[in-house]
């Protein structure tokens, strides 16, 4: 079961509303499901620069 893999991220994309897709990410650690924030960036370089300013 992948649910026991501590480094796994589970990404779900809802197509319930054809006009607006919903994307969410979750992790399962020690049986606890936690939703993660998702940041959509233009490129990896942009993402790297953005995370340098996060405390």
N, CA, C and O atoms as CSV, one atom per row, in Angstrom:
chain,resi,resn,atom,element,x,y,z
A,1,UNK,N,N,0.838,-1.190,0.000
A,1,UNK,CA,C,0.000,0.000,0.000
A,1,UNK,C,C,0.880,1.249,0.000
A,1,UNK,O,O,1.811,1.360,0.798
A,2,UNK,N,N,0.580,2.180,-0.894
A,2,UNK,CA,C,1.334,3.428,-0.951
A,2,UNK,C,C,1.015,4.326,0.243
A,2,UNK,O,O,1.791,5.230,0.553
A,3,UNK,N,N,-0.109,4.095,0.915
A,3,UNK,CA,C,-0.493,4.946,2.042
A,3,UNK,C,C,0.507,4.860,3.183
A,3,UNK,O,O,0.504,5.718,4.066
A,4,UNK,N,N,1.359,3.850,3.186
A,4,UNK,CA,C,2.357,3.730,4.249
A,4,UNK,C,C,3.688,4.378,3.863
A,4,UNK,O,O,4.635,4.348,4.649
A,5,UNK,N,N,3.776,4.959,2.676
A,5,UNK,CA,C,5.002,5.609,2.204
A,5,UNK,C,C,5.047,7.041,2.744
A,5,UNK,O,O,4.252,7.875,2.309
A,6,UNK,N,N,5.957,7.352,3.682
A,6,UNK,CA,C,5.954,8.680,4.312
A,6,UNK,C,C,6.307,9.833,3.376
A,6,UNK,O,O,5.979,10.981,3.679
A,7,UNK,N,N,6.964,9.563,2.251
A,7,UNK,CA,C,7.340,10.637,1.329
A,7,UNK,C,C,6.322,10.847,0.209
A,7,UNK,O,O,6.536,11.677,-0.674
A,8,UNK,N,N,5.215,10.100,0.239
A,8,UNK,CA,C,4.213,10.208,-0.829
A,8,UNK,C,C,3.330,11.436,-0.625
A,8,UNK,O,O,2.971,11.785,0.499
A,9,UNK,N,N,2.991,12.076,-1.733
A,9,UNK,CA,C,2.033,13.185,-1.750
A,9,UNK,C,C,0.889,12.729,-2.645
A,9,UNK,O,O,1.126,12.263,-3.760
A,10,UNK,N,N,-0.331,12.854,-2.181
A,10,UNK,CA,C,-1.498,12.418,-2.935
A,10,UNK,C,C,-2.187,13.649,-3.495
A,10,UNK,O,O,-2.686,14.483,-2.739
A,11,UNK,N,N,-2.218,13.765,-4.808
A,11,UNK,CA,C,-2.808,14.928,-5.470
A,11,UNK,C,C,-4.130,14.496,-6.092
A,11,UNK,O,O,-4.185,13.540,-6.865
A,12,UNK,N,N,-5.185,15.211,-5.744
A,12,UNK,CA,C,-6.515,14.927,-6.271
A,12,UNK,C,C,-6.994,16.122,-7.078
A,12,UNK,O,O,-6.871,17.270,-6.650
A,13,UNK,N,N,-7.541,15.836,-8.252
A,13,UNK,CA,C,-8.095,16.886,-9.103
A,13,UNK,C,C,-9.567,16.571,-9.325
A,13,UNK,O,O,-9.911,15.549,-9.917
A,14,UNK,N,N,-10.424,17.454,-8.848
A,14,UNK,CA,C,-11.858,17.270,-9.008
A,14,UNK,C,C,-12.293,17.874,-10.336
A,14,UNK,O,O,-11.918,18.995,-10.677
A,15,UNK,N,N,-13.079,17.124,-11.070
A,15,UNK,CA,C,-13.654,17.630,-12.319
A,15,UNK,C,C,-15.171,17.757,-12.170
A,15,UNK,O,O,-15.904,17.765,-13.159
A,16,UNK,N,N,-15.625,17.855,-10.931
A,16,UNK,CA,C,-17.057,17.968,-10.627
A,16,UNK,C,C,-17.675,19.131,-11.391
A,16,UNK,O,O,-18.752,18.991,-11.970
A,17,UNK,N,N,-17.001,20.276,-11.396
A,17,UNK,CA,C,-17.470,21.458,-12.112
A,17,UNK,C,C,-16.614,21.598,-13.367
A,17,UNK,O,O,-15.426,21.904,-13.260
A,18,UNK,N,N,-17.186,21.383,-14.558
A,18,UNK,CA,C,-16.379,21.435,-15.787
A,18,UNK,C,C,-15.767,22.808,-16.069
A,18,UNK,O,O,-14.830,22.907,-16.860
A,19,UNK,N,N,-16.273,23.858,-15.445
A,19,UNK,CA,C,-15.751,25.209,-15.647
A,19,UNK,C,C,-14.582,25.531,-14.719
A,19,UNK,O,O,-13.808,26.447,-14.999
A,20,UNK,N,N,-14.444,24.787,-13.614
A,20,UNK,CA,C,-13.411,25.106,-12.626
A,20,UNK,C,C,-12.922,23.814,-11.994
A,20,UNK,O,O,-13.678,23.135,-11.300
A,21,UNK,N,N,-11.675,23.475,-12.228
A,21,UNK,CA,C,-11.096,22.273,-11.631
A,21,UNK,C,C,-10.509,22.615,-10.271
A,21,UNK,O,O,-9.936,23.686,-10.074
A,22,UNK,N,N,-10.660,21.692,-9.349
A,22,UNK,CA,C,-10.167,21.888,-7.991
A,22,UNK,C,C,-9.007,20.928,-7.756
A,22,UNK,O,O,-9.144,19.729,-7.996
A,23,UNK,N,N,-7.872,21.435,-7.293
A,23,UNK,CA,C,-6.685,20.618,-7.057
A,23,UNK,C,C,-6.314,20.695,-5.579
A,23,UNK,O,O,-6.213,21.781,-5.009
A,24,UNK,N,N,-6.112,19.525,-4.966
A,24,UNK,CA,C,-5.709,19.474,-3.556
A,24,UNK,C,C,-4.635,18.418,-3.381
A,24,UNK,O,O,-4.576,17.443,-4.131
A,25,UNK,N,N,-3.790,18.622,-2.388
A,25,UNK,CA,C,-2.708,17.684,-2.095
A,25,UNK,C,C,-2.797,17.263,-0.631
A,25,UNK,O,O,-3.091,18.069,0.252
A,26,UNK,N,N,-2.531,15.968,-0.397
A,26,UNK,CA,C,-2.606,15.417,0.952
A,26,UNK,C,C,-1.389,14.559,1.234
A,26,UNK,O,O,-0.759,14.028,0.320
A,27,UNK,N,N,-1.064,14.432,2.519
A,27,UNK,CA,C,-0.041,13.485,2.984
A,27,UNK,C,C,-0.669,12.644,4.074
A,27,UNK,O,O,-1.559,13.098,4.793
A,28,UNK,N,N,-0.200,11.418,4.188
A,28,UNK,CA,C,-0.649,10.523,5.250
A,28,UNK,C,C,0.583,10.124,6.039
A,28,UNK,O,O,1.448,9.412,5.530
A,29,UNK,N,N,0.665,10.580,7.279
A,29,UNK,CA,C,1.786,10.253,8.156
A,29,UNK,C,C,1.240,9.642,9.437
A,29,UNK,O,O,0.421,10.255,10.122
A,30,UNK,N,N,1.688,8.449,9.757
A,30,UNK,CA,C,1.228,7.742,10.959
A,30,UNK,C,C,-0.294,7.641,11.005
A,30,UNK,O,O,-0.892,7.764,12.074
A,31,UNK,N,N,-0.922,7.417,9.851
A,31,UNK,CA,C,-2.369,7.251,9.785
A,31,UNK,C,C,-3.163,8.539,9.842
A,31,UNK,O,O,-4.393,8.500,9.848
A,32,UNK,N,N,-2.491,9.681,9.883
A,32,UNK,CA,C,-3.170,10.980,9.948
A,32,UNK,C,C,-3.102,11.647,8.575
A,32,UNK,O,O,-2.018,11.843,8.025
A,33,UNK,N,N,-4.266,11.995,8.028
A,33,UNK,CA,C,-4.342,12.656,6.722
A,33,UNK,C,C,-4.298,14.162,6.931
A,33,UNK,O,O,-5.074,14.718,7.708
A,34,UNK,N,N,-3.368,14.820,6.219
A,34,UNK,CA,C,-3.207,16.267,6.342
A,34,UNK,C,C,-3.213,16.888,4.955
A,34,UNK,O,O,-2.478,16.455,4.068
A,35,UNK,N,N,-4.050,17.910,4.774
A,35,UNK,CA,C,-4.054,18.620,3.495
A,35,UNK,C,C,-2.865,19.570,3.457
A,35,UNK,O,O,-2.554,20.234,4.446
A,36,UNK,N,N,-2.202,19.626,2.300
A,36,UNK,CA,C,-1.037,20.493,2.106
A,36,UNK,C,C,-1.417,21.681,1.234
A,36,UNK,O,O,-2.305,21.568,0.389
A,37,UNK,N,N,-0.760,22.812,1.427
A,37,UNK,CA,C,-0.989,23.927,0.507
A,37,UNK,C,C,-0.383,23.607,-0.859
A,37,UNK,O,O,0.657,22.954,-0.950
A,38,UNK,N,N,-1.036,24.070,-1.902
A,38,UNK,CA,C,-0.544,23.873,-3.267
A,38,UNK,C,C,-0.270,25.243,-3.864
A,38,UNK,O,O,-1.130,26.123,-3.836
A,39,UNK,N,N,0.927,25.420,-4.404
A,39,UNK,CA,C,1.287,26.659,-5.081
A,39,UNK,C,C,1.571,26.341,-6.537
A,39,UNK,O,O,2.411,25.493,-6.840
A,40,UNK,N,N,0.884,27.010,-7.428
A,40,UNK,CA,C,1.090,26.804,-8.861
A,40,UNK,C,C,2.000,27.925,-9.346
A,40,UNK,O,O,1.703,29.104,-9.152
A,41,UNK,N,N,3.110,27.551,-9.979
A,41,UNK,CA,C,4.102,28.518,-10.430
A,41,UNK,C,C,4.315,28.388,-11.931
A,41,UNK,O,O,3.949,27.382,-12.538
A,42,UNK,N,N,4.911,29.419,-12.520
A,42,UNK,CA,C,5.191,29.404,-13.953
A,42,UNK,C,C,6.314,28.439,-14.306
A,42,UNK,O,O,6.263,27.764,-15.334
A,43,UNK,N,N,7.331,28.378,-13.445
A,43,UNK,CA,C,8.462,27.491,-13.711
A,43,UNK,C,C,9.133,27.136,-12.396
A,43,UNK,O,O,8.870,27.759,-11.367
A,44,UNK,N,N,9.990,26.145,-12.430
A,44,UNK,CA,C,10.700,25.713,-11.233
A,44,UNK,C,C,11.586,26.823,-10.691
A,44,UNK,O,O,11.695,26.980,-9.475
A,45,UNK,N,N,12.218,27.594,-11.561
A,45,UNK,CA,C,13.082,28.693,-11.114
A,45,UNK,C,C,12.278,29.712,-10.315
A,45,UNK,O,O,12.757,30.236,-9.310
A,46,UNK,N,N,11.061,29.990,-10.763
A,46,UNK,CA,C,10.182,30.905,-10.035
A,46,UNK,C,C,9.850,30.324,-8.674
A,46,UNK,O,O,9.827,31.049,-7.679
A,47,UNK,N,N,9.594,29.032,-8.618
A,47,UNK,CA,C,9.259,28.373,-7.350
A,47,UNK,C,C,10.437,28.427,-6.397
A,47,UNK,O,O,10.247,28.674,-5.207
A,48,UNK,N,N,11.641,28.206,-6.882
A,48,UNK,CA,C,12.827,28.246,-6.025
A,48,UNK,C,C,13.021,29.632,-5.434
A,48,UNK,O,O,13.334,29.758,-4.250
A,49,UNK,N,N,12.845,30.657,-6.224
A,49,UNK,CA,C,13.007,32.027,-5.740
A,49,UNK,C,C,11.937,32.358,-4.710
A,49,UNK,O,O,12.215,33.054,-3.734
A,50,UNK,N,N,10.726,31.871,-4.913
A,50,UNK,CA,C,9.632,32.161,-3.986
A,50,UNK,C,C,9.852,31.492,-2.640
A,50,UNK,O,O,9.527,32.080,-1.608
A,51,UNK,N,N,10.391,30.286,-2.620
A,51,UNK,CA,C,10.565,29.572,-1.357
A,51,UNK,C,C,11.745,30.099,-0.554
A,51,UNK,O,O,11.829,29.833,0.645
A,52,UNK,N,N,12.651,30.831,-1.170
A,52,UNK,CA,C,13.783,31.398,-0.432
A,52,UNK,C,C,13.321,32.424,0.590
A,52,UNK,O,O,14.010,32.660,1.583
A,53,UNK,N,N,12.161,33.040,0.361
A,53,UNK,CA,C,11.662,34.077,1.257
A,53,UNK,C,C,10.712,33.540,2.319
A,53,UNK,O,O,10.180,34.317,3.112
A,54,UNK,N,N,10.489,32.231,2.353
A,54,UNK,CA,C,9.574,31.630,3.325
A,54,UNK,C,C,10.329,31.328,4.603
A,54,UNK,O,O,11.407,30.734,4.569
A,55,UNK,N,N,9.762,31.738,5.741
A,55,UNK,CA,C,10.400,31.474,7.040
A,55,UNK,C,C,9.869,30.211,7.643
A,55,UNK,O,O,10.286,29.826,8.735
